[in-house]
Amino acid sequence: MKLQTLRQRAFARELAPVATQIEREETIMANDNTLGQLNIELFSELHRLREIDVADVAALDAEVKRSKAVEGIARMVIDNAKTVLSAAEMRAEYSKDATMPRMLEG
């Protein structure tokens, strides 16, 4: 199902939070995937956690699970960035003309 269709259904059913999330996902897909963007996403998750009503146990539980998933993905992205940085440092130290595996080009 296309994002436009999902957005229209969300607004038709007055599901503003769903529509907002769809718009966030579209923004993420449209922007470069950078560590700066990751930082923005992590702070967005902090804001979502702060906005949850602690009396709504189900919503709080769902958001905590989501934040743990975001954390896990963020760790993988950061570890990958460290690998690319390490490869670039080794290349600079030993030979600027060395060919790098395509996946490590960054």
NUSEFI-880432 format. One line per field, with one value per atom (N, C-alpha, C, O, CB): x, y, z. Coordinates in Angstrom, 1 decimal, padded with zeros to 4 digits. Each point is the difference from the previous one (the first is absolute). Glycine has a CB too. Layout:
! NUSEFI-880432
xx	[X	...] $
yy	[Y	...] $
zz	[Z	...] $
***
This chain:
! NUSEFI-880432
xx	[000.8	-000.8	000.9	001.0	-002.9	001.5	000.9	-000.2	-001.1	000.9	001.3	-000.1	-001.1	-000.6	003.1	-002.7	-001.1	-001.3	-000.8	002.1	-001.6	-001.3	-000.1	-001.0	001.0	001.1	000.0	-000.2	-000.8	002.4	-001.0	-000.2	-001.5	-000.6	003.0	-003.0	-001.4	-000.9	-000.9	001.4	-000.2	-000.8	000.1	-000.9	001.1	001.1	000.2	-000.7	-000.6	002.8	-002.2	-000.7	-001.5	-000.7	002.6	-002.4	-001.4	-000.5	-001.2	001.4	000.6	-000.4	000.4	-000.1	000.3	000.3	000.5	001.1	000.0	-002.3	003.2	001.1	001.2	001.0	-001.9	000.9	001.1	001.3	001.0	-002.6	001.8	001.3	000.6	001.2	-001.8	-000.3	000.4	000.4	001.1	-002.6	000.8	000.3	001.3	000.8	-003.2	002.6	001.3	001.1	001.1	-002.3	001.1	001.1	000.3	001.1	-001.8	-000.4	000.2	000.8	001.0	-003.1	001.8	000.7	001.5	000.9	-003.0	002.3	001.4	000.8	001.1	-001.9	000.1	000.7	000.3	001.1	-002.3	000.3	000.3	001.1	000.9	-003.3	002.5	001.1	001.3	001.1	-002.6	001.5	001.2	000.5	001.2	-001.9	-000.3	000.4	000.5	000.8	-002.5	001.2	000.3	001.4	000.7	-003.1	002.8	001.3	001.1	-000.2	-001.0	002.4	001.2	000.0	-000.4	001.7	-000.9	000.2	001.3	001.0	-002.5	001.6	001.2	000.0	-001.1	001.4	000.8	000.1	-000.8	-000.5	002.7	-002.2	-000.7	-001.5	-000.7	002.5	-002.3	-001.4	-000.3	-001.1	001.1	000.9	-000.2	-000.1	-000.9	002.2	-000.5	-000.1	-001.3	-000.6	003.0	-003.0	-001.3	-001.1	-000.8	001.6	-000.6	-001.0	000.1	-001.1	001.2	001.1	000.1	-000.6	-000.7	002.8	-001.9	-000.6	-001.6	-000.7	002.8	-002.5	-001.5	-000.6	-001.1	001.4	000.4	-000.4	-000.1	-000.9	001.9	000.0	000.0	-001.2	-000.7	003.2	-002.9	-001.1	-001.3	-000.9	002.1	-001.3	-001.2	-000.1	-001.1	001.3	000.9	000.0	-000.5	-000.8	002.7	-001.5	-000.4	-001.5	-000.6	002.9	-002.8	-001.4	-001.0	-001.2	002.0	-000.4	-000.9	-000.5	000.7	000.6	-002.6	-000.6	000.3	-000.3	-001.6	002.7	000.4	-001.1	000.2	001.8	-003.2	-001.2	-000.5	-000.6	000.0	001.0	-000.4	001.0	001.0	-002.2	001.1	001.0	000.3	001.1	-001.8	-000.4	000.2	000.7	000.9	-003.0	001.8	000.7	001.5	000.9	-003.1	002.4	001.4	000.8	001.1	-001.9	000.2	000.7	000.3	001.1	-002.3	000.2	000.3	001.1	000.8	-003.2	002.4	001.0	001.4	001.0	-002.7	001.8	001.2	000.6	001.2	-001.9	-000.2	000.4	000.6	001.0	-002.7	001.0	000.4	001.3	000.9	-003.3	002.6	001.3	001.1	001.2	-002.4	001.0	001.0	000.4	001.1	-001.9	-000.2	000.3	000.8	000.9	-003.1	001.8	000.8	001.4	000.9	-003.0	002.3	001.3	000.8	001.2	-002.1	000.4	000.7	000.4	001.2	-002.5	000.5	000.3	001.1	000.9	-003.2	002.1	001.0	001.4	001.0	-002.8	001.8	001.3	000.7	001.2	-002.0	-000.1	000.6	000.5	001.1	-002.7	000.9	000.4	001.3	000.9	-003.3	002.5	001.2	001.2	001.1	-002.5	001.2	001.0	000.5	001.2	-002.1	000.0	000.3	000.9	000.9	-003.0	001.7	000.7	001.4	001.0	-003.1	002.3	001.3	000.9	001.2	-002.2	000.4	000.7	000.5	001.1	-002.5	000.5	000.4	001.1	000.9	-003.2	002.2	001.0	001.3	001.1	-002.8	001.7	001.2	000.7	001.2	-002.2	000.2	000.5	000.6	001.1	-002.8	001.1	000.5	001.3	001.0	-003.3	002.4	001.3	001.1	001.1	-002.5	001.1	001.0	000.5	001.2	-002.2	000.0	000.4	000.9	001.0	-003.2	001.9	000.8	001.4	001.0	-003.1	002.1	001.3	000.9	001.2	-002.3	000.6	000.8	000.2	001.0	-001.7	-000.4	000.1	-001.3	-001.1	002.6	-001.4	-001.1	-000.5	-001.1	001.9	000.1	-000.4	-000.6	-000.5	002.3	-001.9	-000.6	-001.4	-000.7	002.4	-002.2	-001.4	-000.7	000.5	-000.1	-001.6	-000.8	-001.1	-000.5	001.1	-001.1	-001.2	-001.1	-000.1	000.9	-001.7	-001.0	-000.9	-000.3	000.3	-000.2	-000.9	000.7	-000.7	-000.4	002.4	000.7	000.3	000.7	000.3	-001.5	000.3	-000.7	000.4	000.0	-001.5	-000.7	-000.9	-000.6	002.5] $
yy	[-001.2	001.2	001.2	000.1	-001.3	002.2	001.2	000.9	000.0	-000.1	000.8	000.9	001.1	000.3	-000.7	000.9	001.0	-000.6	000.7	000.3	-002.3	-000.6	-000.2	000.3	-001.5	000.8	-000.2	001.4	000.0	-001.9	002.9	001.3	000.5	000.5	000.1	-000.8	000.3	-000.7	000.5	000.0	-001.8	-000.8	000.4	000.1	-002.0	002.2	000.5	001.3	000.1	-001.2	002.0	001.3	-000.2	000.6	000.6	-002.1	-000.3	-000.6	000.2	-000.6	-000.4	-000.6	000.8	-000.4	-001.8	003.4	000.9	-000.6	000.1	000.9	-001.7	-000.6	000.9	-000.4	-001.9	003.5	000.9	-000.5	000.2	001.6	-002.6	-000.5	-000.9	000.0	000.2	-001.0	-000.9	000.8	-000.3	-001.5	002.8	000.8	000.8	000.1	000.1	000.2	000.7	-000.9	000.3	001.1	-002.7	-001.0	-000.3	-000.1	-000.9	000.9	-000.2	001.2	-000.2	-001.1	002.5	001.2	-000.1	000.4	000.9	-001.7	-000.1	-001.0	000.2	000.4	-001.8	-001.0	000.5	-000.3	-001.5	002.6	000.5	001.0	000.0	-000.3	001.1	000.9	-000.7	000.4	001.2	-002.7	-000.8	-000.6	000.1	-000.6	000.0	-000.6	001.0	-000.3	-001.5	003.1	001.0	000.6	000.5	000.0	-000.6	000.6	-001.0	-001.2	002.7	-001.0	-000.9	-000.7	000.5	001.0	-002.8	-000.7	000.3	-000.6	-001.3	002.8	000.4	-000.1	-000.3	001.9	-001.5	-000.1	001.2	-000.1	-001.1	002.3	001.2	-000.3	000.4	001.1	-002.2	-000.4	-001.0	000.1	000.4	-001.4	-000.9	000.7	-000.4	-001.3	002.7	000.8	000.6	000.0	000.4	000.2	000.6	-001.1	000.3	001.4	-002.8	-001.1	-000.4	-000.3	-000.5	000.7	-000.4	001.0	-000.3	-000.9	002.5	001.0	000.0	000.3	001.1	-001.7	-000.1	-001.1	000.2	000.6	-001.9	-001.1	000.4	-000.3	-001.3	002.4	000.5	000.9	-000.1	000.0	000.9	000.9	-000.9	000.3	001.5	-002.8	-000.9	-000.7	-000.1	-000.3	000.0	-000.6	000.9	-000.4	-001.1	002.8	001.0	000.3	000.4	000.6	-001.1	000.3	-001.0	000.2	001.2	-002.6	-001.1	000.2	000.4	-002.0	001.4	000.1	-001.3	-001.1	002.5	-001.2	-001.2	-000.8	-001.2	002.5	-000.8	-000.7	-001.0	-001.0	003.0	-001.7	-000.9	-001.0	000.1	001.7	-002.9	-001.0	-000.7	-000.2	-000.2	000.2	-000.7	000.9	-000.4	-000.8	002.5	000.9	000.2	000.0	001.2	-001.1	000.1	-001.3	000.1	001.4	-002.6	-001.3	000.0	-000.4	-000.8	001.5	000.0	001.0	-000.3	-000.3	001.8	001.0	-000.5	000.3	001.5	-002.4	-000.5	-001.1	000.0	000.5	-001.4	-001.0	000.7	-000.5	-001.1	002.6	000.7	000.6	000.0	000.5	000.2	000.6	-001.0	000.4	001.4	-003.0	-001.0	-000.4	-000.3	-000.5	000.7	-000.4	001.1	-000.3	-001.0	002.6	001.1	000.0	000.2	001.2	-001.7	000.0	-001.1	000.2	000.6	-002.0	-001.1	000.3	-000.3	-001.3	002.2	000.4	001.1	000.0	-000.6	001.6	001.1	-000.6	000.5	001.1	-002.6	-000.6	-000.6	000.1	-000.5	-000.3	-000.6	001.0	-000.2	-001.7	003.0	001.1	000.6	000.2	000.3	-000.3	000.6	-000.9	000.4	000.9	-002.6	-001.0	-000.1	-000.1	-001.2	001.4	000.0	001.2	-000.1	-001.2	002.5	001.2	-000.1	000.5	000.8	-001.9	-000.2	-000.9	000.2	000.0	-001.2	-000.9	000.7	-000.1	-001.8	002.8	000.8	000.9	000.2	-000.4	000.9	000.9	-000.7	000.5	000.9	-002.5	-000.8	-000.4	000.1	-001.0	000.5	-000.4	001.2	-000.1	-001.7	003.0	001.2	000.4	000.4	000.3	-000.9	000.4	-001.0	000.5	000.4	-002.1	-001.0	000.3	-000.1	-001.6	002.1	000.3	001.2	000.0	-001.0	002.0	001.2	-000.2	000.6	000.7	-002.2	-000.3	-000.8	000.2	-000.2	-001.0	-000.9	000.3	-000.2	-001.5	002.1	000.2	000.7	-000.6	-001.4	003.2	000.7	-000.6	000.2	001.9	-002.8	-000.7	-001.3	-000.6	001.8	-001.7	-001.4	000.0	001.0	-001.4	-000.6	-000.1	-000.6	-000.8	000.4	001.0	-000.4	-000.8	000.2	001.9	-003.1	-000.7	001.0	001.0	-003.1	002.0	001.0	000.2	001.2	-001.9	-000.3	000.2	000.9	000.5	-002.7	002.4	000.8	001.4	000.8	-002.9	002.5	001.3	001.1	001.2	-002.3	000.8	001.0	000.9	000.9	-000.9] $
zz	[000.0	000.0	000.0	000.7	000.5	-002.0	-000.1	001.2	000.6	-003.1	002.8	001.1	-000.1	001.0	-000.7	-001.5	-000.2	000.4	000.7	-002.6	001.6	000.3	001.5	000.6	-002.8	002.9	001.4	000.7	001.0	-001.2	-000.3	000.6	-000.1	001.0	-001.6	-000.6	-000.2	001.0	000.5	-002.9	002.5	000.9	001.5	000.7	-002.3	001.9	001.4	000.3	001.1	-001.2	-000.8	000.2	000.0	000.8	-001.8	000.1	-000.1	001.3	000.4	-002.8	003.1	001.3	001.2	001.1	-002.3	000.9	001.0	000.9	001.2	-001.2	-000.7	000.7	-000.2	-000.7	000.4	000.9	-000.2	000.3	-000.7	001.2	000.7	000.3	-001.1	-000.3	002.7	-003.0	-001.1	-001.2	-000.6	001.4	-001.1	-001.2	000.3	-000.9	000.4	001.7	000.4	-000.2	-000.5	002.1	-001.1	-000.2	-001.4	-000.4	002.5	-003.0	-001.4	-000.6	-000.8	000.7	000.5	-000.5	000.5	-000.8	000.8	001.2	000.5	-000.8	-000.4	002.7	-002.6	-000.8	-001.4	-000.5	001.8	-001.9	-001.3	000.0	-000.9	000.4	001.6	000.1	000.2	-000.6	001.7	-000.4	000.2	-001.3	-000.4	002.7	-003.1	-001.3	-001.0	-000.8	001.3	-000.4	-000.9	000.3	-000.9	000.6	001.6	000.4	-000.1	-000.1	001.6	-001.5	000.0	001.3	001.1	-002.6	001.5	001.2	000.6	-000.4	-000.4	001.7	000.6	001.5	000.6	-002.4	002.5	001.4	000.6	001.1	-001.2	-000.6	000.5	000.0	000.9	-001.8	-000.1	-000.1	001.1	000.6	-003.1	002.7	001.1	001.4	000.8	-002.1	001.5	001.2	000.1	001.1	-001.2	-000.9	000.0	000.4	000.8	-002.6	001.2	000.3	001.4	000.7	-003.0	002.9	001.4	000.9	001.0	-001.6	000.3	000.8	-000.2	001.0	-001.1	-001.0	-000.3	000.9	000.6	-003.0	002.5	000.8	001.5	000.7	-002.3	002.1	001.3	000.3	001.0	-001.0	-001.0	000.1	000.1	000.8	-002.0	000.3	000.1	001.3	000.6	-003.0	003.0	001.3	001.1	000.9	-001.6	000.6	001.0	-000.1	001.0	-001.1	-001.1	-000.3	000.5	000.0	-001.9	002.1	000.4	001.4	000.9	-002.4	001.6	001.4	000.7	-000.4	-000.5	002.0	000.8	000.6	000.3	000.2	-000.5	000.5	-001.1	000.4	001.1	-002.7	-001.1	-000.2	-000.8	-000.4	002.0	000.0	-001.4	-000.3	002.7	-003.1	-001.3	-001.0	-000.7	001.1	-000.4	-000.9	000.4	-000.8	000.4	001.7	000.6	-000.4	-000.4	002.3	-001.7	-000.4	-001.5	-000.3	002.2	-002.7	-001.4	-000.4	-000.9	000.5	001.0	-000.4	000.6	-000.7	000.7	001.1	000.5	-000.9	-000.3	002.7	-002.9	-000.9	-001.3	-000.6	001.5	-001.4	-001.2	000.2	-000.8	000.2	001.8	000.3	000.0	-000.4	001.7	-000.8	000.1	-001.4	-000.3	002.5	-003.1	-001.4	-000.7	-000.7	000.6	000.4	-000.6	000.5	-000.8	000.7	001.4	000.6	-000.7	-000.3	002.5	-002.4	-000.6	-001.4	-000.4	001.7	-002.1	-001.4	000.1	-000.8	000.0	001.7	000.1	000.3	-000.6	001.4	000.1	000.3	-001.2	-000.2	002.6	-003.2	-001.2	-001.0	-000.6	000.9	-000.4	-001.0	000.5	-000.8	000.2	001.9	000.6	-000.1	-000.4	002.0	-001.4	-000.1	-001.5	-000.2	002.1	-002.8	-001.4	-000.4	-000.7	000.2	001.1	-000.3	000.6	-000.6	000.6	001.2	000.5	-000.9	-000.1	002.4	-002.9	-000.9	-001.2	-000.4	001.2	-001.4	-001.1	000.3	-000.7	-000.2	002.1	000.4	000.2	-000.4	001.5	-000.4	000.2	-001.3	-000.2	002.3	-003.1	-001.3	-000.7	-000.6	000.4	000.3	-000.6	000.7	-000.7	000.1	001.9	000.7	-000.4	-000.2	002.2	-002.1	-000.4	-001.5	-000.3	001.8	-002.3	-001.4	000.0	-000.7	-000.2	001.7	000.0	000.6	-000.5	000.7	000.7	000.6	-000.9	000.0	002.2	-002.9	-000.7	-001.5	-000.5	002.2	-002.3	-001.5	-000.4	000.0	-000.3	-000.2	-000.5	-001.4	-000.4	001.6	-001.8	-001.3	000.2	-001.0	-000.1	002.3	000.2	-000.3	000.3	001.5	-002.5	-000.2	001.2	000.7	-003.2	002.7	001.2	-000.5	-001.1	002.4	-000.5	-000.3	-000.1	000.8	000.3	-002.1	-000.3	001.3	000.2	-002.6	003.2	001.2	001.0	000.9	-001.4	000.4	001.0	-000.4	000.6	000.2	-002.0	-000.5	000.7	-000.1	-002.1	002.9	000.8	-000.7	000.6	000.8] $
***
